[in-house]
Amino acid sequence: MFLDVVTNASLVALLSMAVGILPLGLGVAYAVRPTDARLALMRPVSLATLFAGLCGSLSGLINVLRLAGMGEAALDSKLAALGLAEALVPLFVGAGLLTVAWLCVALGLRSQP
């Protein structure tokens, strides 16, 4: 079911979800070998992931509202709910990847002296 949503995602949504891989890789790298430079990069990369998730979600919301406003086809509540659910996927993926990334950072901080 989730894969159906991802395969139907727009290019903006896919790119915004791909940004979430950066903090995950950085968090894993920090857990394996913690350095101050990697830790310092986590904040801006995390912010980029948050903003990318917001951008992807807002893009989906804009598309749903545009479809509703065009008025060419009737927009029923089922179609609107499906569009809004798909619009939230980039934000959900970004938040999930950030959660795992920061758990890896916490693991790396624990191993530091």
N, CA, C and O atoms as CSV, one atom per row, in Angstrom:
chain,resi,resn,atom,element,x,y,z
A,1,MET,N,N,0.823,-1.183,0.000
A,1,MET,CA,C,0.000,0.000,0.000
A,1,MET,C,C,0.878,1.263,0.000
A,1,MET,O,O,0.645,2.185,-0.781
A,2,PHE,N,N,1.895,1.295,0.888
A,2,PHE,CA,C,2.784,2.449,0.941
A,2,PHE,C,C,3.585,2.572,-0.343
A,2,PHE,O,O,3.855,3.681,-0.806
A,3,LEU,N,N,3.967,1.443,-0.918
A,3,LEU,CA,C,4.727,1.484,-2.172
A,3,LEU,C,C,3.890,2.039,-3.316
A,3,LEU,O,O,4.429,2.675,-4.222
A,4,ASP,N,N,2.574,1.806,-3.289
A,4,ASP,CA,C,1.704,2.390,-4.312
A,4,ASP,C,C,1.728,3.907,-4.241
A,4,ASP,O,O,1.736,4.586,-5.267
A,5,VAL,N,N,1.740,4.431,-3.028
A,5,VAL,CA,C,1.767,5.879,-2.851
A,5,VAL,C,C,3.092,6.439,-3.360
A,5,VAL,O,O,3.122,7.486,-4.008
A,6,VAL,N,N,4.179,5.745,-3.067
A,6,VAL,CA,C,5.497,6.227,-3.484
A,6,VAL,C,C,5.653,6.151,-5.004
A,6,VAL,O,O,6.249,7.043,-5.606
A,7,THR,N,N,5.127,5.099,-5.628
A,7,THR,CA,C,5.254,4.996,-7.085
A,7,THR,C,C,4.419,6.044,-7.804
A,7,THR,O,O,4.729,6.403,-8.940
A,8,ASN,N,N,3.365,6.541,-7.167
A,8,ASN,CA,C,2.534,7.590,-7.767
A,8,ASN,C,C,3.000,8.989,-7.397
A,8,ASN,O,O,2.373,9.969,-7.798
A,9,ALA,N,N,4.076,9.103,-6.647
A,9,ALA,CA,C,4.536,10.408,-6.160
A,9,ALA,C,C,5.125,11.232,-7.306
A,9,ALA,O,O,5.663,10.697,-8.276
A,10,SER,N,N,5.005,12.540,-7.159
A,10,SER,CA,C,5.562,13.448,-8.163
A,10,SER,C,C,7.081,13.519,-8.022
A,10,SER,O,O,7.659,12.996,-7.069
A,11,LEU,N,N,7.705,14.172,-8.984
A,11,LEU,CA,C,9.160,14.332,-8.956
A,11,LEU,C,C,9.596,15.156,-7.746
A,11,LEU,O,O,10.616,14.857,-7.124
A,12,VAL,N,N,8.832,16.185,-7.415
A,12,VAL,CA,C,9.154,17.016,-6.252
A,12,VAL,C,C,9.081,16.180,-4.973
A,12,VAL,O,O,9.946,16.298,-4.106
A,13,ALA,N,N,8.067,15.350,-4.855
A,13,ALA,CA,C,7.919,14.505,-3.668
A,13,ALA,C,C,9.061,13.490,-3.576
A,13,ALA,O,O,9.601,13.260,-2.494
A,14,LEU,N,N,9.424,12.891,-4.696
A,14,LEU,CA,C,10.520,11.912,-4.692
A,14,LEU,C,C,11.843,12.563,-4.324
A,14,LEU,O,O,12.621,11.998,-3.556
A,15,LEU,N,N,12.101,13.741,-4.865
A,15,LEU,CA,C,13.351,14.432,-4.539
A,15,LEU,C,C,13.384,14.857,-3.075
A,15,LEU,O,O,14.426,14.788,-2.425
A,16,SER,N,N,12.239,15.296,-2.562
A,16,SER,CA,C,12.211,15.711,-1.159
A,16,SER,C,C,12.408,14.517,-0.229
A,16,SER,O,O,12.983,14.662,0.849
A,17,MET,N,N,11.939,13.345,-0.633
A,17,MET,CA,C,12.172,12.153,0.180
A,17,MET,C,C,13.618,11.679,0.065
A,17,MET,O,O,14.168,11.133,1.021
A,18,ALA,N,N,14.231,11.883,-1.088
A,18,ALA,CA,C,15.619,11.465,-1.281
A,18,ALA,C,C,16.582,12.275,-0.423
A,18,ALA,O,O,17.642,11.776,-0.045
A,19,VAL,N,N,16.227,13.512,-0.111
A,19,VAL,CA,C,17.077,14.345,0.742
A,19,VAL,C,C,17.229,13.722,2.126
A,19,VAL,O,O,18.250,13.922,2.784
A,20,GLY,N,N,16.233,12.976,2.570
A,20,GLY,CA,C,16.275,12.336,3.890
A,20,GLY,C,C,17.343,11.272,4.037
A,20,GLY,O,O,17.656,10.858,5.154
A,21,ILE,N,N,17.899,10.828,2.939
A,21,ILE,CA,C,18.953,9.811,3.008
A,21,ILE,C,C,20.255,10.424,3.520
A,21,ILE,O,O,21.063,9.733,4.140
A,22,LEU,N,N,20.463,11.718,3.264
A,22,LEU,CA,C,21.701,12.374,3.700
A,22,LEU,C,C,21.902,12.327,5.218
A,22,LEU,O,O,22.966,11.891,5.657
A,23,PRO,N,N,20.943,12.751,6.036
A,23,PRO,CA,C,21.183,12.678,7.477
A,23,PRO,C,C,21.259,11.251,7.987
A,23,PRO,O,O,21.945,10.977,8.971
A,24,LEU,N,N,20.557,10.340,7.323
A,24,LEU,CA,C,20.635,8.943,7.746
A,24,LEU,C,C,22.046,8.408,7.548
A,24,LEU,O,O,22.598,7.762,8.439
A,25,GLY,N,N,22.631,8.673,6.388
A,25,GLY,CA,C,24.012,8.239,6.136
A,25,GLY,C,C,24.993,8.899,7.079
A,25,GLY,O,O,25.928,8.259,7.561
A,26,LEU,N,N,24.784,10.178,7.344
A,26,LEU,CA,C,25.659,10.909,8.255
A,26,LEU,C,C,25.522,10.391,9.686
A,26,LEU,O,O,26.510,10.285,10.412
A,27,GLY,N,N,24.285,10.066,10.089
A,27,GLY,CA,C,24.065,9.522,11.430
A,27,GLY,C,C,24.710,8.165,11.614
A,27,GLY,O,O,25.287,7.882,12.664
A,28,VAL,N,N,24.613,7.319,10.590
A,28,VAL,CA,C,25.258,6.001,10.656
A,28,VAL,C,C,26.773,6.163,10.696
A,28,VAL,O,O,27.457,5.475,11.454
A,29,ALA,N,N,27.296,7.077,9.874
A,29,ALA,CA,C,28.743,7.324,9.874
A,29,ALA,C,C,29.204,7.827,11.238
A,29,ALA,O,O,30.281,7.456,11.704
A,30,TYR,N,N,28.396,8.671,11.881
A,30,TYR,CA,C,28.755,9.182,13.202
A,30,TYR,C,C,28.685,8.075,14.251
A,30,TYR,O,O,29.499,8.047,15.174
A,31,ALA,N,N,27.727,7.170,14.119
A,31,ALA,CA,C,27.631,6.063,15.074
A,31,ALA,C,C,28.831,5.137,14.967
A,31,ALA,O,O,29.298,4.602,15.973
A,32,VAL,N,N,29.334,4.944,13.744
A,32,VAL,CA,C,30.480,4.062,13.531
A,32,VAL,C,C,31.776,4.725,13.980
A,32,VAL,O,O,32.581,4.117,14.685
A,33,ARG,N,N,31.972,5.977,13.567
A,33,ARG,CA,C,33.190,6.698,13.924
A,33,ARG,C,C,32.851,8.154,14.220
A,33,ARG,O,O,32.844,8.986,13.313
A,34,PRO,N,N,32.570,8.467,15.481
A,34,PRO,CA,C,32.146,9.832,15.815
A,34,PRO,C,C,33.275,10.851,15.689
A,34,PRO,O,O,34.378,10.656,16.199
A,35,THR,N,N,32.965,11.938,14.996
A,35,THR,CA,C,33.875,13.084,14.918
A,35,THR,C,C,33.042,14.356,15.108
A,35,THR,O,O,31.831,14.362,14.884
A,36,ASP,N,N,33.707,15.412,15.518
A,36,ASP,CA,C,33.011,16.684,15.711
A,36,ASP,C,C,32.488,17.246,14.390
A,36,ASP,O,O,31.434,17.881,14.358
A,37,ALA,N,N,33.210,17.017,13.319
A,37,ALA,CA,C,32.791,17.530,12.013
A,37,ALA,C,C,31.486,16.881,11.563
A,37,ALA,O,O,30.607,17.561,11.033
A,38,ARG,N,N,31.352,15.575,11.769
A,38,ARG,CA,C,30.112,14.885,11.392
A,38,ARG,C,C,28.942,15.354,12.246
A,38,ARG,O,O,27.829,15.530,11.751
A,39,LEU,N,N,29.201,15.552,13.517
A,39,LEU,CA,C,28.148,16.035,14.404
A,39,LEU,C,C,27.719,17.447,14.018
A,39,LEU,O,O,26.533,17.770,14.070
A,40,ALA,N,N,28.668,18.282,13.635
A,40,ALA,CA,C,28.353,19.655,13.229
A,40,ALA,C,C,27.532,19.683,11.937
A,40,ALA,O,O,26.737,20.601,11.737
A,41,LEU,N,N,27.709,18.703,11.069
A,41,LEU,CA,C,26.948,18.645,9.822
A,41,LEU,C,C,25.513,18.165,10.021
A,41,LEU,O,O,24.655,18.412,9.174
A,42,MET,N,N,25.247,17.488,11.122
A,42,MET,CA,C,23.910,16.931,11.335
A,42,MET,C,C,22.828,18.003,11.402
A,42,MET,O,O,21.727,17.797,10.891
A,43,ARG,N,N,23.122,19.136,12.020
A,43,ARG,CA,C,22.096,20.177,12.156
A,43,ARG,C,C,21.657,20.748,10.806
A,43,ARG,O,O,20.457,20.759,10.529
A,44,PRO,N,N,22.567,21.220,9.959
A,44,PRO,CA,C,22.100,21.764,8.675
A,44,PRO,C,C,21.485,20.709,7.760
A,44,PRO,O,O,20.542,21.001,7.024
A,45,VAL,N,N,22.008,19.494,7.803
A,45,VAL,CA,C,21.440,18.439,6.958
A,45,VAL,C,C,20.047,18.051,7.463
A,45,VAL,O,O,19.161,17.741,6.667
A,46,SER,N,N,19.858,18.068,8.774
A,46,SER,CA,C,18.538,17.789,9.336
A,46,SER,C,C,17.540,18.878,8.958
A,46,SER,O,O,16.393,18.587,8.619
A,47,LEU,N,N,17.977,20.116,9.017
A,47,LEU,CA,C,17.094,21.215,8.606
A,47,LEU,C,C,16.734,21.100,7.125
A,47,LEU,O,O,15.592,21.350,6.740
A,48,ALA,N,N,17.689,20.729,6.313
A,48,ALA,CA,C,17.409,20.551,4.884
A,48,ALA,C,C,16.370,19.455,4.676
A,48,ALA,O,O,15.502,19.581,3.812
A,49,THR,N,N,16.451,18.389,5.452
A,49,THR,CA,C,15.473,17.310,5.333
A,49,THR,C,C,14.086,17.767,5.772
A,49,THR,O,O,13.089,17.429,5.135
A,50,LEU,N,N,14.021,18.535,6.857
A,50,LEU,CA,C,12.732,19.061,7.299
A,50,LEU,C,C,12.109,19.966,6.246
A,50,LEU,O,O,10.924,19.843,5.937
A,51,PHE,N,N,12.906,20.872,5.699
A,51,PHE,CA,C,12.381,21.786,4.695
A,51,PHE,C,C,12.015,21.052,3.404
A,51,PHE,O,O,11.042,21.416,2.744
A,52,ALA,N,N,12.772,20.036,3.042
A,52,ALA,CA,C,12.445,19.257,1.848
A,52,ALA,C,C,11.131,18.501,2.050
A,52,ALA,O,O,10.311,18.430,1.135
A,53,GLY,N,N,10.928,17.935,3.243
A,53,GLY,CA,C,9.666,17.254,3.526
A,53,GLY,C,C,8.483,18.201,3.485
A,53,GLY,O,O,7.422,17.858,2.964
A,54,LEU,N,N,8.666,19.399,4.039
A,54,LEU,CA,C,7.607,20.409,3.978
A,54,LEU,C,C,7.326,20.823,2.533
A,54,LEU,O,O,6.170,20.978,2.138
A,55,CYS,N,N,8.376,20.998,1.761
A,55,CYS,CA,C,8.228,21.383,0.358
A,55,CYS,C,C,7.461,20.308,-0.418
A,55,CYS,O,O,6.546,20.622,-1.179
A,56,GLY,N,N,7.834,19.057,-0.225
A,56,GLY,CA,C,7.143,17.963,-0.921
A,56,GLY,C,C,5.690,17.854,-0.511
A,56,GLY,O,O,4.821,17.618,-1.351
A,57,SER,N,N,5.416,18.025,0.782
A,57,SER,CA,C,4.035,17.946,1.257
A,57,SER,C,C,3.203,19.124,0.760
A,57,SER,O,O,2.053,18.951,0.357
A,58,LEU,N,N,3.780,20.311,0.790
A,58,LEU,CA,C,3.053,21.476,0.298
A,58,LEU,C,C,2.807,21.387,-1.208
A,58,LEU,O,O,1.779,21.852,-1.700
A,59,SER,N,N,3.733,20.802,-1.926
A,59,SER,CA,C,3.537,20.599,-3.357
A,59,SER,C,C,2.342,19.681,-3.611
A,59,SER,O,O,1.533,19.941,-4.502
A,60,GLY,N,N,2.237,18.626,-2.840
A,60,GLY,CA,C,1.084,17.727,-2.972
A,60,GLY,C,C,-0.217,18.408,-2.595
A,60,GLY,O,O,-1.241,18.209,-3.249
A,61,LEU,N,N,-0.179,19.209,-1.546
A,61,LEU,CA,C,-1.370,19.944,-1.127
A,61,LEU,C,C,-1.795,20.948,-2.200
A,61,LEU,O,O,-2.986,21.118,-2.461
A,62,ILE,N,N,-0.830,21.603,-2.811
A,62,ILE,CA,C,-1.131,22.543,-3.899
A,62,ILE,C,C,-1.811,21.812,-5.055
A,62,ILE,O,O,-2.767,22.322,-5.639
A,63,ASN,N,N,-1.321,20.626,-5.382
A,63,ASN,CA,C,-1.922,19.863,-6.476
A,63,ASN,C,C,-3.357,19.455,-6.166
A,63,ASN,O,O,-4.214,19.492,-7.048
A,64,VAL,N,N,-3.630,19.064,-4.916
A,64,VAL,CA,C,-4.995,18.694,-4.528
A,64,VAL,C,C,-5.913,19.906,-4.613
A,64,VAL,O,O,-7.025,19.816,-5.134
A,65,LEU,N,N,-5.445,21.037,-4.099
A,65,LEU,CA,C,-6.269,22.247,-4.140
A,65,LEU,C,C,-6.467,22.741,-5.570
A,65,LEU,O,O,-7.531,23.263,-5.903
A,66,ARG,N,N,-5.469,22.584,-6.400
A,66,ARG,CA,C,-5.593,22.973,-7.808
A,66,ARG,C,C,-6.636,22.121,-8.513
A,66,ARG,O,O,-7.440,22.634,-9.292
A,67,LEU,N,N,-6.627,20.814,-8.240
A,67,LEU,CA,C,-7.617,19.919,-8.832
A,67,LEU,C,C,-9.023,20.302,-8.372
A,67,LEU,O,O,-9.968,20.286,-9.160
A,68,ALA,N,N,-9.151,20.646,-7.096
A,68,ALA,CA,C,-10.457,21.048,-6.573
A,68,ALA,C,C,-10.915,22.359,-7.185
A,68,ALA,O,O,-12.104,22.542,-7.447
A,69,GLY,N,N,-9.985,23.268,-7.415
A,69,GLY,CA,C,-10.343,24.571,-7.948
A,69,GLY,C,C,-10.613,24.593,-9.432
A,69,GLY,O,O,-11.325,25.475,-9.914
A,70,MET,N,N,-10.065,23.647,-10.169
A,70,MET,CA,C,-10.269,23.639,-11.616
A,70,MET,C,C,-11.721,23.357,-11.965
A,70,MET,O,O,-12.241,23.901,-12.939
A,71,GLY,N,N,-12.368,22.529,-11.196
A,71,GLY,CA,C,-13.790,22.280,-11.385
A,71,GLY,C,C,-14.149,21.491,-12.625
A,71,GLY,O,O,-15.332,21.371,-12.942
A,72,GLU,N,N,-13.175,20.949,-13.340
A,72,GLU,CA,C,-13.482,20.168,-14.538
A,72,GLU,C,C,-14.115,18.824,-14.175
A,72,GLU,O,O,-15.020,18.349,-14.861
A,73,ALA,N,N,-13.637,18.227,-13.104
A,73,ALA,CA,C,-14.212,16.965,-12.630
A,73,ALA,C,C,-14.653,17.156,-11.185
A,73,ALA,O,O,-14.078,17.947,-10.438
A,74,ALA,N,N,-15.668,16.424,-10.819
A,74,ALA,CA,C,-16.158,16.525,-9.446
A,74,ALA,C,C,-15.126,15.941,-8.497
A,74,ALA,O,O,-14.614,14.844,-8.718
A,75,LEU,N,N,-14.831,16.670,-7.456
A,75,LEU,CA,C,-13.868,16.211,-6.454
A,75,LEU,C,C,-14.653,15.707,-5.255
A,75,LEU,O,O,-15.159,16.498,-4.458
A,76,ASP,N,N,-14.754,14.404,-5.128
A,76,ASP,CA,C,-15.477,13.856,-3.984
A,76,ASP,C,C,-14.548,13.724,-2.789
A,76,ASP,O,O,-13.334,13.882,-2.918
A,77,SER,N,N,-15.109,13.439,-1.646
A,77,SER,CA,C,-14.324,13.403,-0.419
A,77,SER,C,C,-13.305,12.263,-0.425
A,77,SER,O,O,-12.239,12.387,0.178
A,78,LYS,N,N,-13.614,11.173,-1.087
A,78,LYS,CA,C,-12.686,10.045,-1.152
A,78,LYS,C,C,-11.423,10.423,-1.935
A,78,LYS,O,O,-10.308,10.099,-1.526
A,79,LEU,N,N,-11.609,11.100,-3.047
A,79,LEU,CA,C,-10.470,11.532,-3.860
A,79,LEU,C,C,-9.653,12.599,-3.137
A,79,LEU,O,O,-8.424,12.591,-3.213
A,80,ALA,N,N,-10.315,13.506,-2.444
A,80,ALA,CA,C,-9.615,14.543,-1.690
A,80,ALA,C,C,-8.807,13.933,-0.551
A,80,ALA,O,O,-7.670,14.340,-0.310
A,81,ALA,N,N,-9.384,12.962,0.149
A,81,ALA,CA,C,-8.666,12.304,1.244
A,81,ALA,C,C,-7.457,11.549,0.719
A,81,ALA,O,O,-6.403,11.557,1.355
A,82,LEU,N,N,-7.585,10.907,-0.412
A,82,LEU,CA,C,-6.468,10.185,-1.012
A,82,LEU,C,C,-5.354,11.145,-1.416
A,82,LEU,O,O,-4.176,10.857,-1.201
A,83,GLY,N,N,-5.719,12.278,-1.995
A,83,GLY,CA,C,-4.729,13.273,-2.385
A,83,GLY,C,C,-4.018,13.873,-1.188
A,83,GLY,O,O,-2.806,14.085,-1.223
A,84,LEU,N,N,-4.769,14.149,-0.123
A,84,LEU,CA,C,-4.144,14.700,1.077
A,84,LEU,C,C,-3.240,13.679,1.754
A,84,LEU,O,O,-2.190,14.037,2.288
A,85,ALA,N,N,-3.637,12.419,1.735
A,85,ALA,CA,C,-2.790,11.368,2.313
A,85,ALA,C,C,-1.478,11.255,1.535
A,85,ALA,O,O,-0.409,11.117,2.131
A,86,GLU,N,N,-1.560,11.313,0.217
A,86,GLU,CA,C,-0.346,11.252,-0.598
A,86,GLU,C,C,0.522,12.485,-0.390
A,86,GLU,O,O,1.746,12.414,-0.499
A,87,ALA,N,N,-0.104,13.603,-0.095
A,87,ALA,CA,C,0.659,14.834,0.126
A,87,ALA,C,C,1.469,14.772,1.417
A,87,ALA,O,O,2.489,15.452,1.537
A,88,LEU,N,N,1.035,13.973,2.375
A,88,LEU,CA,C,1.740,13.877,3.655
A,88,LEU,C,C,2.908,12.894,3.642
A,88,LEU,O,O,3.699,12.866,4.585
A,89,VAL,N,N,3.025,12.099,2.600
A,89,VAL,CA,C,4.068,11.063,2.550
A,89,VAL,C,C,5.483,11.642,2.640
A,89,VAL,O,O,6.275,11.108,3.417
A,90,PRO,N,N,5.857,12.692,1.904
A,90,PRO,CA,C,7.231,13.204,2.036
A,90,PRO,C,C,7.572,13.667,3.450
A,90,PRO,O,O,8.696,13.475,3.913
A,91,LEU,N,N,6.620,14.268,4.128
A,91,LEU,CA,C,6.857,14.703,5.500
A,91,LEU,C,C,7.017,13.508,6.429
A,91,LEU,O,O,7.859,13.525,7.326
A,92,PHE,N,N,6.216,12.477,6.217
A,92,PHE,CA,C,6.299,11.253,7.013
A,92,PHE,C,C,7.641,10.554,6.809
A,92,PHE,O,O,8.273,10.132,7.777
A,93,VAL,N,N,8.074,10.430,5.572
A,93,VAL,CA,C,9.346,9.761,5.268
A,93,VAL,C,C,10.514,10.558,5.840
A,93,VAL,O,O,11.428,9.987,6.435
A,94,GLY,N,N,10.483,11.874,5.659
A,94,GLY,CA,C,11.560,12.713,6.190
A,94,GLY,C,C,11.662,12.629,7.700
A,94,GLY,O,O,12.762,12.528,8.244
A,95,ALA,N,N,10.522,12.669,8.387
A,95,ALA,CA,C,10.538,12.586,9.853
A,95,ALA,C,C,11.023,11.221,10.323
A,95,ALA,O,O,11.750,11.125,11.312
A,96,GLY,N,N,10.630,10.180,9.628
A,96,GLY,CA,C,11.091,8.838,9.994
A,96,GLY,C,C,12.588,8.667,9.810
A,96,GLY,O,O,13.265,8.103,10.669
A,97,LEU,N,N,13.106,9.155,8.689
A,97,LEU,CA,C,14.546,9.061,8.449
A,97,LEU,C,C,15.333,9.911,9.439
A,97,LEU,O,O,16.412,9.511,9.878
A,98,LEU,N,N,14.808,11.074,9.795
A,98,LEU,CA,C,15.480,11.904,10.796
A,98,LEU,C,C,15.483,11.238,12.166
A,98,LEU,O,O,16.453,11.359,12.913
A,99,THR,N,N,14.425,10.548,12.494
A,99,THR,CA,C,14.364,9.840,13.771
A,99,THR,C,C,15.465,8.794,13.859
A,99,THR,O,O,16.181,8.719,14.858
A,100,VAL,N,N,15.598,7.993,12.821
A,100,VAL,CA,C,16.636,6.956,12.816
A,100,VAL,C,C,18.025,7.590,12.814
A,100,VAL,O,O,18.931,7.104,13.491
A,101,ALA,N,N,18.196,8.674,12.054
A,101,ALA,CA,C,19.503,9.343,11.985
A,101,ALA,C,C,19.918,9.874,13.355
A,101,ALA,O,O,21.070,9.706,13.757
A,102,TRP,N,N,19.002,10.509,14.070
A,102,TRP,CA,C,19.354,11.069,15.372
A,102,TRP,C,C,19.504,9.984,16.431
A,102,TRP,O,O,20.224,10.183,17.410
A,103,LEU,N,N,18.848,8.852,16.262
A,103,LEU,CA,C,19.108,7.724,17.167
A,103,LEU,C,C,20.522,7.189,16.949
A,103,LEU,O,O,21.191,6.788,17.902
A,104,CYS,N,N,20.971,7.184,15.708
A,104,CYS,CA,C,22.355,6.784,15.424
A,104,CYS,C,C,23.339,7.774,16.038
A,104,CYS,O,O,24.381,7.370,16.554
A,105,VAL,N,N,23.018,9.071,15.986
A,105,VAL,CA,C,23.876,10.081,16.611
A,105,VAL,C,C,23.929,9.850,18.117
A,105,VAL,O,O,24.996,9.945,18.724
A,106,ALA,N,N,22.791,9.548,18.718
A,106,ALA,CA,C,22.765,9.281,20.159
A,106,ALA,C,C,23.620,8.064,20.488
A,106,ALA,O,O,24.293,8.039,21.519
A,107,LEU,N,N,23.599,7.082,19.643
A,107,LEU,CA,C,24.448,5.907,19.834
A,107,LEU,C,C,25.926,6.290,19.735
A,107,LEU,O,O,26.749,5.810,20.515
A,108,GLY,N,N,26.255,7.149,18.781
A,108,GLY,CA,C,27.635,7.610,18.645
A,108,GLY,C,C,28.080,8.459,19.816
A,108,GLY,O,O,29.231,8.366,20.242
A,109,LEU,N,N,27.187,9.291,20.347
A,109,LEU,CA,C,27.527,10.112,21.507
A,109,LEU,C,C,27.780,9.247,22.733
A,109,LEU,O,O,28.604,9.586,23.582
A,110,ARG,N,N,27.090,8.166,22.817
A,110,ARG,CA,C,27.249,7.261,23.957
A,110,ARG,C,C,28.622,6.604,23.961
A,110,ARG,O,O,29.179,6.315,25.020
A,111,SER,N,N,29.156,6.373,22.782
A,111,SER,CA,C,30.464,5.683,22.693
A,111,SER,C,C,31.637,6.646,22.838
A,111,SER,O,O,32.780,6.204,22.949
A,112,GLN,N,N,31.377,7.968,22.839
A,112,GLN,CA,C,32.463,8.919,23.018
A,112,GLN,C,C,32.881,8.961,24.486
A,112,GLN,O,O,32.061,8.738,25.376
A,113,PRO,N,N,34.180,9.251,24.738
A,113,PRO,CA,C,34.638,9.313,26.139
A,113,PRO,C,C,34.094,10.507,26.882
A,113,PRO,O,O,34.392,10.688,28.063
